[in-house]
Amino acid sequence: MGEFWGATKEQKTAVISRSMVIRGEGTCDGDVDMRGEIIGNIRIQGTIRVGGCIHGDLSAQDVYLDAAQMEGKVESRSNVRVGQDSVVIGDISAESIVNAGAIKGDIVVNSGATIDKYAIVLGNICSETLQISNGARMEGMCQLRGSKDRLREVFGDVDTKKKPKKRKSDVDEDGKTL
């Protein structure tokens, strides 16, 4: 793909204008500024900024969705940012996410997930840390990675399917539960 006007050879950015529709698979070694429509899967080595529509899976280093419509899986090797006017229908996996838009799908991130006050999430979230702002709407389960180790430290066995064992302190002298 071509260089963005005024960019140096090291700063390659492909531009997909609002009037452009791309059908089929696509790849880019640099960054992409996408305002049009892509129907098919796309792989970007750098950063993609989406203000248009994608119907297919997206893989990139960083993903910024601003007034975007996305239907498909999003995979980022780094960060995902979902803007307030964006809608994603599909699972998201990344290093971290900040969501101010609407997501229908599961979110799995290695570090932090931030859900803004304008956000809507219909799906599960799995992350190292999670911040949900007042006003955010969410329906799904939350799981914090590494929490089982800390829970074991504090409570012992954390298997929720097993009933906790009775401790001596829970039983009186006659063997009755307190």
VMD Tcl script that builds the backbone (N, CA, C; Angstrom):
set m [mol new atoms 534]
animate dup $m
set s [atomselect $m all]
$s set {name element resname resid chain x y z} {
  {N N MET 1 A 0.831 -1.164 0.000}
  {CA C MET 1 A 0.000 0.000 0.000}
  {C C MET 1 A 0.885 1.240 0.000}
  {N N GLY 2 A 0.366 2.336 -0.431}
  {CA C GLY 2 A 1.159 3.539 -0.631}
  {C C GLY 2 A 1.450 4.305 0.637}
  {N N GLU 3 A 2.306 5.316 0.483}
  {CA C GLU 3 A 2.650 6.164 1.598}
  {C C GLU 3 A 1.650 7.304 1.712}
  {N N PHE 4 A 1.376 7.703 2.928}
  {CA C PHE 4 A 0.517 8.849 3.189}
  {C C PHE 4 A 1.254 10.111 2.757}
  {N N TRP 5 A 0.537 11.052 2.172}
  {CA C TRP 5 A 1.143 12.287 1.692}
  {C C TRP 5 A 1.899 12.956 2.830}
  {N N GLY 6 A 3.150 13.325 2.607}
  {CA C GLY 6 A 3.963 14.016 3.596}
  {C C GLY 6 A 4.685 13.086 4.551}
  {N N ALA 7 A 4.436 11.780 4.496}
  {CA C ALA 7 A 5.095 10.844 5.402}
  {C C ALA 7 A 6.466 10.476 4.844}
  {N N THR 8 A 7.374 10.190 5.748}
  {CA C THR 8 A 8.691 9.733 5.313}
  {C C THR 8 A 8.590 8.271 4.927}
  {N N LYS 9 A 9.630 7.744 4.324}
  {CA C LYS 9 A 9.617 6.338 3.914}
  {C C LYS 9 A 9.479 5.409 5.113}
  {N N GLU 10 A 9.977 5.842 6.291}
  {CA C GLU 10 A 9.879 5.004 7.486}
  {C C GLU 10 A 8.466 5.030 8.079}
  {N N GLN 11 A 7.674 6.054 7.755}
  {CA C GLN 11 A 6.345 6.218 8.320}
  {C C GLN 11 A 5.279 5.926 7.265}
  {N N LYS 12 A 5.107 4.679 6.937}
  {CA C LYS 12 A 4.125 4.309 5.920}
  {C C LYS 12 A 2.738 4.201 6.537}
  {N N THR 13 A 1.780 4.934 5.957}
  {CA C THR 13 A 0.388 4.875 6.388}
  {C C THR 13 A -0.486 4.742 5.152}
  {N N ALA 14 A -1.268 3.678 5.113}
  {CA C ALA 14 A -2.229 3.496 4.029}
  {C C ALA 14 A -3.518 4.194 4.423}
  {N N VAL 15 A -4.145 4.877 3.476}
  {CA C VAL 15 A -5.381 5.593 3.744}
  {C C VAL 15 A -6.504 4.961 2.932}
  {N N ILE 16 A -7.573 4.593 3.619}
  {CA C ILE 16 A -8.766 4.065 2.965}
  {C C ILE 16 A -9.862 5.102 3.190}
  {N N SER 17 A -10.226 5.805 2.132}
  {CA C SER 17 A -11.158 6.930 2.250}
  {C C SER 17 A -12.597 6.464 2.480}
  {N N ARG 18 A -13.445 7.401 2.868}
  {CA C ARG 18 A -14.857 7.098 3.163}
  {C C ARG 18 A -15.590 6.466 1.980}
  {N N SER 19 A -15.231 6.826 0.779}
  {CA C SER 19 A -15.946 6.313 -0.398}
  {C C SER 19 A -15.403 4.976 -0.899}
  {N N MET 20 A -14.357 4.442 -0.250}
  {CA C MET 20 A -13.733 3.210 -0.726}
  {C C MET 20 A -14.303 1.980 -0.028}
  {N N VAL 21 A -14.577 0.925 -0.808}
  {CA C VAL 21 A -15.009 -0.367 -0.286}
  {C C VAL 21 A -14.004 -1.407 -0.764}
  {N N ILE 22 A -13.457 -2.173 0.177}
  {CA C ILE 22 A -12.504 -3.238 -0.145}
  {C C ILE 22 A -13.160 -4.560 0.197}
  {N N ARG 23 A -13.173 -5.477 -0.780}
  {CA C ARG 23 A -13.740 -6.809 -0.584}
  {C C ARG 23 A -12.612 -7.829 -0.686}
  {N N GLY 24 A -12.505 -8.680 0.339}
  {CA C GLY 24 A -11.471 -9.713 0.337}
  {C C GLY 24 A -10.451 -9.487 1.442}
  {N N GLU 25 A -9.449 -10.363 1.492}
  {CA C GLU 25 A -8.396 -10.306 2.504}
  {C C GLU 25 A -7.468 -9.133 2.223}
  {N N GLY 26 A -6.895 -8.562 3.295}
  {CA C GLY 26 A -5.964 -7.464 3.122}
  {C C GLY 26 A -4.872 -7.493 4.163}
  {N N THR 27 A -3.669 -7.070 3.772}
  {CA C THR 27 A -2.546 -6.951 4.698}
  {C C THR 27 A -1.844 -5.625 4.460}
  {N N CYS 28 A -1.143 -5.144 5.492}
  {CA C CYS 28 A -0.367 -3.914 5.370}
  {C C CYS 28 A 0.807 -4.006 6.329}
  {N N ASP 29 A 2.007 -3.653 5.843}
  {CA C ASP 29 A 3.207 -3.692 6.677}
  {C C ASP 29 A 3.311 -2.491 7.608}
  {N N GLY 30 A 2.596 -1.413 7.314}
  {CA C GLY 30 A 2.673 -0.198 8.120}
  {C C GLY 30 A 1.390 0.053 8.872}
  {N N ASP 31 A 1.033 1.323 8.968}
  {CA C ASP 31 A -0.189 1.750 9.652}
  {C C ASP 31 A -1.309 1.966 8.643}
  {N N VAL 32 A -2.552 1.988 9.136}
  {CA C VAL 32 A -3.713 2.198 8.268}
  {C C VAL 32 A -4.652 3.205 8.929}
  {N N ASP 33 A -5.105 4.167 8.133}
  {CA C ASP 33 A -6.154 5.104 8.541}
  {C C ASP 33 A -7.362 4.736 7.690}
  {N N MET 34 A -8.363 4.081 8.293}
  {CA C MET 34 A -9.466 3.490 7.551}
  {C C MET 34 A -10.769 4.208 7.863}
  {N N ARG 35 A -11.360 4.842 6.840}
  {CA C ARG 35 A -12.640 5.533 6.979}
  {C C ARG 35 A -13.721 4.909 6.108}
  {N N GLY 36 A -13.353 4.003 5.241}
  {CA C GLY 36 A -14.293 3.381 4.316}
  {C C GLY 36 A -14.883 2.105 4.881}
  {N N GLU 37 A -14.970 1.090 4.020}
  {CA C GLU 37 A -15.562 -0.191 4.410}
  {C C GLU 37 A -14.679 -1.326 3.920}
  {N N ILE 38 A -14.461 -2.307 4.802}
  {CA C ILE 38 A -13.719 -3.519 4.438}
  {C C ILE 38 A -14.631 -4.704 4.697}
  {N N ILE 39 A -14.792 -5.531 3.678}
  {CA C ILE 39 A -15.566 -6.760 3.802}
  {C C ILE 39 A -14.572 -7.898 3.609}
  {N N GLY 40 A -14.094 -8.442 4.710}
  {CA C GLY 40 A -13.054 -9.469 4.683}
  {C C GLY 40 A -12.097 -9.259 5.836}
  {N N ASN 41 A -11.192 -10.186 6.010}
  {CA C ASN 41 A -10.239 -10.130 7.114}
  {C C ASN 41 A -9.065 -9.231 6.754}
  {N N ILE 42 A -8.513 -8.558 7.773}
  {CA C ILE 42 A -7.403 -7.643 7.529}
  {C C ILE 42 A -6.337 -7.828 8.610}
  {N N ARG 43 A -5.061 -7.833 8.167}
  {CA C ARG 43 A -3.911 -7.951 9.068}
  {C C ARG 43 A -3.027 -6.729 8.880}
  {N N ILE 44 A -2.753 -6.044 9.986}
  {CA C ILE 44 A -1.953 -4.829 9.952}
  {C C ILE 44 A -0.750 -5.036 10.875}
  {N N GLN 45 A 0.448 -4.736 10.398}
  {CA C GLN 45 A 1.641 -4.854 11.238}
  {C C GLN 45 A 1.729 -3.709 12.245}
  {N N GLY 46 A 1.216 -2.560 11.907}
  {CA C GLY 46 A 1.284 -1.391 12.783}
  {C C GLY 46 A -0.044 -1.092 13.438}
  {N N THR 47 A -0.381 0.185 13.427}
  {CA C THR 47 A -1.593 0.696 14.067}
  {C C THR 47 A -2.689 0.909 13.034}
  {N N ILE 48 A -3.924 0.572 13.401}
  {CA C ILE 48 A -5.059 0.883 12.539}
  {C C ILE 48 A -5.999 1.803 13.297}
  {N N ARG 49 A -6.413 2.855 12.602}
  {CA C ARG 49 A -7.420 3.781 13.118}
  {C C ARG 49 A -8.646 3.605 12.235}
  {N N VAL 50 A -9.739 3.181 12.842}
  {CA C VAL 50 A -10.944 2.859 12.073}
  {C C VAL 50 A -12.047 3.857 12.408}
  {N N GLY 51 A -12.592 4.475 11.373}
  {CA C GLY 51 A -13.745 5.351 11.505}
  {C C GLY 51 A -14.824 4.921 10.527}
  {N N GLY 52 A -14.688 3.725 9.995}
  {CA C GLY 52 A -15.631 3.188 9.020}
  {C C GLY 52 A -16.176 1.851 9.502}
  {N N CYS 53 A -16.396 0.927 8.549}
  {CA C CYS 53 A -16.981 -0.380 8.847}
  {C C CYS 53 A -16.048 -1.507 8.440}
  {N N ILE 54 A -15.936 -2.508 9.301}
  {CA C ILE 54 A -15.198 -3.722 8.972}
  {C C ILE 54 A -16.116 -4.905 9.240}
  {N N HIS 55 A -16.279 -5.739 8.223}
  {CA C HIS 55 A -17.042 -6.986 8.338}
  {C C HIS 55 A -16.049 -8.118 8.125}
  {N N GLY 56 A -15.412 -8.550 9.203}
  {CA C GLY 56 A -14.379 -9.574 9.132}
  {C C GLY 56 A -13.457 -9.430 10.323}
  {N N ASP 57 A -12.495 -10.315 10.421}
  {CA C ASP 57 A -11.566 -10.294 11.547}
  {C C ASP 57 A -10.464 -9.266 11.308}
  {N N LEU 58 A -9.989 -8.672 12.411}
  {CA C LEU 58 A -8.971 -7.639 12.354}
  {C C LEU 58 A -7.834 -8.013 13.290}
  {N N SER 59 A -6.594 -7.937 12.782}
  {CA C SER 59 A -5.404 -8.181 13.588}
  {C C SER 59 A -4.447 -7.030 13.356}
  {N N ALA 60 A -3.939 -6.420 14.465}
  {CA C ALA 60 A -3.021 -5.282 14.350}
  {C C ALA 60 A -2.230 -5.124 15.636}
  {N N GLN 61 A -1.186 -4.301 15.564}
  {CA C GLN 61 A -0.418 -3.974 16.770}
  {C C GLN 61 A -1.302 -3.190 17.732}
  {N N ASP 62 A -1.829 -2.071 17.298}
  {CA C ASP 62 A -2.742 -1.243 18.084}
  {C C ASP 62 A -4.003 -1.014 17.266}
  {N N VAL 63 A -5.157 -0.977 17.944}
  {CA C VAL 63 A -6.440 -0.782 17.265}
  {C C VAL 63 A -7.163 0.377 17.943}
  {N N TYR 64 A -7.509 1.396 17.139}
  {CA C TYR 64 A -8.269 2.544 17.622}
  {C C TYR 64 A -9.556 2.627 16.811}
  {N N LEU 65 A -10.685 2.439 17.479}
  {CA C LEU 65 A -11.986 2.488 16.815}
  {C C LEU 65 A -12.689 3.770 17.242}
  {N N ASP 66 A -12.937 4.651 16.269}
  {CA C ASP 66 A -13.560 5.941 16.544}
  {C C ASP 66 A -14.745 6.104 15.602}
  {N N ALA 67 A -15.955 6.017 16.133}
  {CA C ALA 67 A -17.173 6.025 15.315}
  {C C ALA 67 A -17.117 4.900 14.292}
  {N N ALA 68 A -16.683 3.737 14.744}
  {CA C ALA 68 A -16.494 2.575 13.870}
  {C C ALA 68 A -17.586 1.538 14.101}
  {N N GLN 69 A -17.839 0.751 13.059}
  {CA C GLN 69 A -18.737 -0.396 13.130}
  {C C GLN 69 A -17.895 -1.618 12.802}
  {N N MET 70 A -17.796 -2.549 13.732}
  {CA C MET 70 A -16.921 -3.704 13.566}
  {C C MET 70 A -17.705 -4.968 13.839}
  {N N GLU 71 A -17.691 -5.877 12.876}
  {CA C GLU 71 A -18.345 -7.169 13.054}
  {C C GLU 71 A -17.325 -8.249 12.733}
  {N N GLY 72 A -16.737 -8.819 13.788}
  {CA C GLY 72 A -15.694 -9.825 13.641}
  {C C GLY 72 A -14.764 -9.771 14.835}
  {N N LYS 73 A -13.831 -10.689 14.860}
  {CA C LYS 73 A -12.881 -10.796 15.962}
  {C C LYS 73 A -11.801 -9.717 15.842}
  {N N VAL 74 A -11.417 -9.121 16.976}
  {CA C VAL 74 A -10.357 -8.116 17.020}
  {C C VAL 74 A -9.204 -8.690 17.841}
  {N N GLU 75 A -8.026 -8.749 17.237}
  {CA C GLU 75 A -6.823 -9.211 17.937}
  {C C GLU 75 A -5.772 -8.122 17.857}
  {N N SER 76 A -5.284 -7.692 19.023}
  {CA C SER 76 A -4.243 -6.670 19.082}
  {C C SER 76 A -3.069 -7.206 19.881}
  {N N ARG 77 A -1.855 -6.944 19.383}
  {CA C ARG 77 A -0.664 -7.337 20.117}
  {C C ARG 77 A -0.337 -6.319 21.201}
  {N N SER 78 A -1.117 -5.243 21.258}
  {CA C SER 78 A -0.874 -4.198 22.244}
  {C C SER 78 A -2.209 -3.674 22.782}
  {N N ASN 79 A -2.646 -2.507 22.318}
  {CA C ASN 79 A -3.794 -1.821 22.905}
  {C C ASN 79 A -4.990 -1.736 21.970}
  {N N VAL 80 A -6.171 -1.772 22.573}
  {CA C VAL 80 A -7.417 -1.528 21.843}
  {C C VAL 80 A -8.125 -0.376 22.541}
  {N N ARG 81 A -8.575 0.588 21.742}
  {CA C ARG 81 A -9.369 1.701 22.247}
  {C C ARG 81 A -10.656 1.734 21.439}
  {N N VAL 82 A -11.793 1.662 22.131}
  {CA C VAL 82 A -13.097 1.687 21.476}
  {C C VAL 82 A -13.768 3.003 21.864}
  {N N GLY 83 A -13.971 3.867 20.877}
  {CA C GLY 83 A -14.550 5.182 21.115}
  {C C GLY 83 A -16.033 5.130 21.404}
  {N N GLN 84 A -16.546 6.216 21.932}
  {CA C GLN 84 A -17.928 6.312 22.401}
  {C C GLN 84 A -18.962 5.992 21.322}
  {N N ASP 85 A -18.726 6.336 20.091}
  {CA C ASP 85 A -19.694 6.090 19.027}
  {C C ASP 85 A -19.398 4.815 18.234}
  {N N SER 86 A -18.603 3.924 18.781}
  {CA C SER 86 A -18.222 2.685 18.081}
  {C C SER 86 A -19.018 1.500 18.603}
  {N N VAL 87 A -19.264 0.544 17.689}
  {CA C VAL 87 A -19.965 -0.694 18.033}
  {C C VAL 87 A -19.127 -1.869 17.521}
  {N N VAL 88 A -18.842 -2.815 18.419}
  {CA C VAL 88 A -18.097 -4.021 18.050}
  {C C VAL 88 A -18.962 -5.223 18.375}
  {N N ILE 89 A -19.165 -6.074 17.370}
  {CA C ILE 89 A -19.848 -7.350 17.585}
  {C C ILE 89 A -18.812 -8.425 17.281}
  {N N GLY 90 A -18.231 -8.958 18.333}
  {CA C GLY 90 A -17.175 -9.959 18.192}
  {C C GLY 90 A -16.255 -9.924 19.399}
  {N N ASP 91 A -15.484 -10.979 19.565}
  {CA C ASP 91 A -14.559 -11.082 20.689}
  {C C ASP 91 A -13.341 -10.198 20.463}
  {N N ILE 92 A -12.759 -9.726 21.572}
  {CA C ILE 92 A -11.572 -8.879 21.522}
  {C C ILE 92 A -10.502 -9.495 22.403}
  {N N SER 93 A -9.283 -9.613 21.867}
  {CA C SER 93 A -8.136 -10.033 22.674}
  {C C SER 93 A -7.013 -9.029 22.445}
  {N N ALA 94 A -6.360 -8.624 23.551}
  {CA C ALA 94 A -5.333 -7.587 23.470}
  {C C ALA 94 A -4.488 -7.597 24.731}
  {N N GLU 95 A -3.508 -6.715 24.754}
  {CA C GLU 95 A -2.722 -6.495 25.965}
  {C C GLU 95 A -3.547 -5.667 26.952}
  {N N SER 96 A -4.233 -4.626 26.445}
  {CA C SER 96 A -5.096 -3.801 27.287}
  {C C SER 96 A -6.223 -3.225 26.441}
  {N N ILE 97 A -7.283 -2.764 27.122}
  {CA C ILE 97 A -8.414 -2.165 26.417}
  {C C ILE 97 A -8.980 -1.008 27.234}
  {N N VAL 98 A -9.387 0.036 26.520}
  {CA C VAL 98 A -10.193 1.109 27.085}
  {C C VAL 98 A -11.439 1.167 26.219}
  {N N ASN 99 A -12.607 0.970 26.830}
  {CA C ASN 99 A -13.860 0.929 26.079}
  {C C ASN 99 A -14.800 2.036 26.525}
  {N N ALA 100 A -15.202 2.860 25.556}
  {CA C ALA 100 A -16.239 3.867 25.797}
  {C C ALA 100 A -17.417 3.619 24.857}
  {N N GLY 101 A -17.333 2.566 24.050}
  {CA C GLY 101 A -18.361 2.251 23.068}
  {C C GLY 101 A -19.204 1.065 23.499}
  {N N ALA 102 A -19.739 0.353 22.516}
  {CA C ALA 102 A -20.584 -0.819 22.764}
  {C C ALA 102 A -19.892 -2.059 22.220}
  {N N ILE 103 A -19.751 -3.078 23.057}
  {CA C ILE 103 A -19.125 -4.342 22.660}
  {C C ILE 103 A -20.069 -5.479 23.004}
  {N N LYS 104 A -20.342 -6.318 22.005}
  {CA C LYS 104 A -21.097 -7.548 22.222}
  {C C LYS 104 A -20.141 -8.688 21.893}
  {N N GLY 105 A -19.544 -9.244 22.924}
  {CA C GLY 105 A -18.553 -10.300 22.759}
  {C C GLY 105 A -17.663 -10.342 23.980}
  {N N ASP 106 A -16.846 -11.369 24.070}
  {CA C ASP 106 A -15.951 -11.525 25.207}
  {C C ASP 106 A -14.691 -10.695 25.017}
  {N N ILE 107 A -14.172 -10.178 26.123}
  {CA C ILE 107 A -12.952 -9.380 26.134}
  {C C ILE 107 A -11.918 -10.123 26.972}
  {N N VAL 108 A -10.773 -10.418 26.371}
  {CA C VAL 108 A -9.680 -11.084 27.081}
  {C C VAL 108 A -8.432 -10.241 26.887}
  {N N VAL 109 A -7.915 -9.684 27.994}
  {CA C VAL 109 A -6.713 -8.866 27.921}
  {C C VAL 109 A -5.703 -9.348 28.958}
  {N N ASN 110 A -4.423 -9.176 28.637}
  {CA C ASN 110 A -3.357 -9.640 29.525}
  {C C ASN 110 A -3.130 -8.714 30.704}
  {N N SER 111 A -3.384 -7.428 30.526}
  {CA C SER 111 A -3.153 -6.505 31.643}
  {C C SER 111 A -4.468 -5.851 32.048}
  {N N GLY 112 A -4.687 -4.584 31.696}
  {CA C GLY 112 A -5.830 -3.864 32.224}
  {C C GLY 112 A -6.986 -3.670 31.266}
  {N N ALA 113 A -8.188 -3.662 31.834}
  {CA C ALA 113 A -9.413 -3.343 31.102}
  {C C ALA 113 A -10.081 -2.173 31.808}
  {N N THR 114 A -10.376 -1.122 31.051}
  {CA C THR 114 A -11.074 0.042 31.585}
  {C C THR 114 A -12.376 0.210 30.823}
  {N N ILE 115 A -13.475 0.232 31.551}
  {CA C ILE 115 A -14.798 0.372 30.962}
  {C C ILE 115 A -15.322 1.750 31.367}
  {N N ASP 116 A -15.432 2.629 30.385}
  {CA C ASP 116 A -15.806 4.027 30.598}
  {C C ASP 116 A -17.286 4.151 30.963}
  {N N LYS 117 A -17.667 5.297 31.490}
  {CA C LYS 117 A -19.054 5.522 31.923}
  {C C LYS 117 A -20.056 5.455 30.779}
  {N N TYR 118 A -19.628 5.647 29.536}
  {CA C TYR 118 A -20.535 5.589 28.389}
  {C C TYR 118 A -20.608 4.195 27.771}
  {N N ALA 119 A -19.812 3.276 28.253}
  {CA C ALA 119 A -19.653 1.964 27.622}
  {C C ALA 119 A -20.819 1.027 27.900}
  {N N ILE 120 A -20.991 0.112 26.947}
  {CA C ILE 120 A -21.934 -1.002 27.079}
  {C C ILE 120 A -21.144 -2.261 26.737}
  {N N VAL 121 A -21.188 -3.255 27.617}
  {CA C VAL 121 A -20.525 -4.535 27.353}
  {C C VAL 121 A -21.537 -5.645 27.576}
  {N N LEU 122 A -21.733 -6.447 26.556}
  {CA C LEU 122 A -22.574 -7.635 26.646}
  {C C LEU 122 A -21.649 -8.816 26.379}
  {N N GLY 123 A -21.046 -9.330 27.440}
  {CA C GLY 123 A -20.078 -10.409 27.308}
  {C C GLY 123 A -19.199 -10.471 28.542}
  {N N ASN 124 A -18.313 -11.438 28.568}
  {CA C ASN 124 A -17.431 -11.671 29.705}
  {C C ASN 124 A -16.132 -10.891 29.543}
  {N N ILE 125 A -15.531 -10.539 30.676}
  {CA C ILE 125 A -14.248 -9.846 30.677}
  {C C ILE 125 A -13.267 -10.649 31.516}
  {N N CYS 126 A -12.096 -10.910 30.959}
  {CA C CYS 126 A -11.014 -11.570 31.681}
  {C C CYS 126 A -9.783 -10.679 31.550}
  {N N SER 127 A -9.238 -10.226 32.694}
  {CA C SER 127 A -8.097 -9.314 32.667}
  {C C SER 127 A -7.317 -9.419 33.969}
  {N N GLU 128 A -6.152 -8.794 33.991}
  {CA C GLU 128 A -5.346 -8.719 35.211}
  {C C GLU 128 A -5.969 -7.708 36.182}
  {N N THR 129 A -6.358 -6.546 35.636}
  {CA C THR 129 A -7.035 -5.521 36.430}
  {C C THR 129 A -8.273 -5.058 35.667}
  {N N LEU 130 A -9.264 -4.555 36.402}
  {CA C LEU 130 A -10.510 -4.124 35.778}
  {C C LEU 130 A -11.029 -2.877 36.494}
  {N N GLN 131 A -11.339 -1.869 35.686}
  {CA C GLN 131 A -11.935 -0.644 36.219}
  {C C GLN 131 A -13.226 -0.393 35.455}
  {N N ILE 132 A -14.341 -0.352 36.180}
  {CA C ILE 132 A -15.644 -0.076 35.570}
  {C C ILE 132 A -16.161 1.233 36.165}
  {N N SER 133 A -16.341 2.228 35.329}
  {CA C SER 133 A -16.790 3.545 35.787}
  {C C SER 133 A -18.282 3.554 36.066}
  {N N ASN 134 A -18.699 4.420 36.988}
  {CA C ASN 134 A -20.124 4.619 37.254}
  {C C ASN 134 A -20.818 5.019 35.958}
  {N N GLY 135 A -21.960 4.398 35.693}
  {CA C GLY 135 A -22.716 4.710 34.489}
  {C C GLY 135 A -22.529 3.683 33.388}
  {N N ALA 136 A -21.455 2.912 33.450}
  {CA C ALA 136 A -21.223 1.866 32.444}
  {C C ALA 136 A -22.296 0.791 32.578}
  {N N ARG 137 A -22.639 0.186 31.463}
  {CA C ARG 137 A -23.627 -0.899 31.442}
  {C C ARG 137 A -22.914 -2.190 31.075}
  {N N MET 138 A -23.148 -3.235 31.870}
  {CA C MET 138 A -22.475 -4.496 31.602}
  {C C MET 138 A -23.346 -5.670 31.991}
  {N N GLU 139 A -23.330 -6.677 31.124}
  {CA C GLU 139 A -23.988 -7.942 31.424}
  {C C GLU 139 A -23.022 -9.039 31.043}
  {N N GLY 140 A -22.526 -9.752 32.041}
  {CA C GLY 140 A -21.549 -10.813 31.804}
  {C C GLY 140 A -20.757 -11.070 33.066}
  {N N MET 141 A -19.813 -11.958 32.962}
  {CA C MET 141 A -18.961 -12.344 34.083}
  {C C MET 141 A -17.628 -11.624 33.983}
  {N N CYS 142 A -17.014 -11.380 35.141}
  {CA C CYS 142 A -15.684 -10.775 35.195}
  {C C CYS 142 A -14.749 -11.752 35.901}
  {N N GLN 143 A -13.573 -11.945 35.342}
  {CA C GLN 143 A -12.572 -12.795 35.969}
  {C C GLN 143 A -11.239 -12.057 35.951}
  {N N LEU 144 A -10.634 -11.919 37.124}
  {CA C LEU 144 A -9.344 -11.261 37.223}
  {C C LEU 144 A -8.256 -12.328 37.246}
  {N N ARG 145 A -7.349 -12.242 36.280}
  {CA C ARG 145 A -6.245 -13.202 36.217}
  {C C ARG 145 A -5.353 -13.036 37.432}
  {N N GLY 146 A -4.867 -14.148 37.939}
  {CA C GLY 146 A -3.995 -14.103 39.105}
  {C C GLY 146 A -4.753 -14.022 40.408}
  {N N SER 147 A -6.066 -13.848 40.344}
  {CA C SER 147 A -6.835 -13.689 41.574}
  {C C SER 147 A -6.910 -14.995 42.359}
  {N N LYS 148 A -6.869 -16.141 41.694}
  {CA C LYS 148 A -6.951 -17.416 42.408}
  {C C LYS 148 A -5.764 -17.602 43.350}
  {N N ASP 149 A -4.562 -17.172 42.909}
  {CA C ASP 149 A -3.390 -17.272 43.776}
  {C C ASP 149 A -3.574 -16.430 45.031}
  {N N ARG 150 A -4.051 -15.215 44.862}
  {CA C ARG 150 A -4.271 -14.329 46.010}
  {C C ARG 150 A -5.394 -14.868 46.891}
  {N N LEU 151 A -6.456 -15.397 46.284}
  {CA C LEU 151 A -7.550 -15.975 47.069}
  {C C LEU 151 A -7.072 -17.172 47.878}
  {N N ARG 152 A -6.238 -18.026 47.268}
  {CA C ARG 152 A -5.682 -19.176 47.987}
  {C C ARG 152 A -4.849 -18.708 49.179}
  {N N GLU 153 A -4.088 -17.635 48.970}
  {CA C GLU 153 A -3.279 -17.062 50.042}
  {C C GLU 153 A -4.146 -16.677 51.231}
  {N N VAL 154 A -5.282 -16.072 50.945}
  {CA C VAL 154 A -6.151 -15.546 51.990}
  {C C VAL 154 A -7.100 -16.601 52.547}
  {N N PHE 155 A -7.730 -17.384 51.655}
  {CA C PHE 155 A -8.813 -18.278 52.070}
  {C C PHE 155 A -8.499 -19.760 52.000}
  {N N GLY 156 A -7.370 -20.133 51.455}
  {CA C GLY 156 A -7.084 -21.553 51.278}
  {C C GLY 156 A -7.676 -22.037 49.974}
  {N N ASP 157 A -8.393 -23.170 49.993}
  {CA C ASP 157 A -8.977 -23.749 48.786}
  {C C ASP 157 A -10.015 -22.800 48.193}
  {N N VAL 158 A -9.864 -22.455 46.888}
  {CA C VAL 158 A -10.794 -21.512 46.254}
  {C C VAL 158 A -11.649 -22.167 45.183}
  {N N ASP 159 A -11.695 -23.467 45.162}
  {CA C ASP 159 A -12.525 -24.156 44.180}
  {C C ASP 159 A -13.984 -23.937 44.567}
  {N N THR 160 A -14.703 -23.153 43.787}
  {CA C THR 160 A -16.084 -22.785 44.131}
  {C C THR 160 A -17.051 -23.954 43.989}
  {N N LYS 161 A -16.642 -25.015 43.325}
  {CA C LYS 161 A -17.526 -26.171 43.152}
  {C C LYS 161 A -17.529 -27.056 44.399}
  {N N LYS 162 A -16.476 -26.954 45.204}
  {CA C LYS 162 A -16.383 -27.761 46.416}
  {C C LYS 162 A -16.921 -26.962 47.594}
  {N N LYS 163 A -17.556 -27.676 48.507}
  {CA C LYS 163 A -17.972 -27.038 49.740}
  {C C LYS 163 A -16.747 -26.925 50.634}
  {N N PRO 164 A -16.636 -25.832 51.364}
  {CA C PRO 164 A -15.472 -25.683 52.236}
  {C C PRO 164 A -15.466 -26.740 53.329}
  {N N LYS 165 A -14.263 -27.188 53.679}
  {CA C LYS 165 A -14.124 -28.176 54.753}
  {C C LYS 165 A -14.395 -27.488 56.078}
  {N N LYS 166 A -15.006 -28.243 56.992}
  {CA C LYS 166 A -15.258 -27.695 58.320}
  {C C LYS 166 A -13.935 -27.611 59.062}
  {N N ARG 167 A -13.750 -26.490 59.724}
  {CA C ARG 167 A -12.562 -26.307 60.544}
  {C C ARG 167 A -12.933 -26.589 61.988}
  {N N LYS 168 A -11.928 -26.865 62.802}
  {CA C LYS 168 A -12.184 -27.126 64.216}
  {C C LYS 168 A -12.924 -25.967 64.861}
  {N N SER 169 A -12.627 -24.768 64.452}
  {CA C SER 169 A -13.272 -23.593 65.045}
  {C C SER 169 A -14.742 -23.484 64.652}
  {N N ASP 170 A -15.186 -24.231 63.600}
  {CA C ASP 170 A -16.573 -24.203 63.157}
  {C C ASP 170 A -17.438 -25.244 63.869}
  {N N VAL 171 A -16.818 -26.065 64.732}
  {CA C VAL 171 A -17.517 -27.166 65.394}
  {C C VAL 171 A -17.337 -27.034 66.900}
  {N N ASP 172 A -18.434 -27.240 67.662}
  {CA C ASP 172 A -18.313 -27.158 69.124}
  {C C ASP 172 A -17.788 -28.469 69.691}
  {N N GLU 173 A -17.724 -28.582 71.017}
  {CA C GLU 173 A -17.171 -29.763 71.681}
  {C C GLU 173 A -17.929 -31.034 71.352}
  {N N ASP 174 A -19.252 -30.933 71.063}
  {CA C ASP 174 A -20.073 -32.106 70.767}
  {C C ASP 174 A -20.064 -32.461 69.271}
  {N N GLY 175 A -19.302 -31.706 68.441}
  {CA C GLY 175 A -19.241 -31.975 67.010}
  {C C GLY 175 A -20.333 -31.291 66.211}
  {N N LYS 176 A -21.083 -30.423 66.859}
  {CA C LYS 176 A -22.158 -29.694 66.158}
  {C C LYS 176 A -21.590 -28.458 65.488}
  {N N THR 177 A -22.125 -28.177 64.304}
  {CA C THR 177 A -21.687 -27.003 63.551}
  {C C THR 177 A -22.157 -25.737 64.256}
  {N N LEU 178 A -21.262 -24.775 64.347}
  {CA C LEU 178 A -21.598 -23.498 64.981}
  {C C LEU 178 A -22.309 -22.589 64.015}
}
mol reanalyze $m
mol bondsrecalc $m
mol representation Tube
mol addrep $m
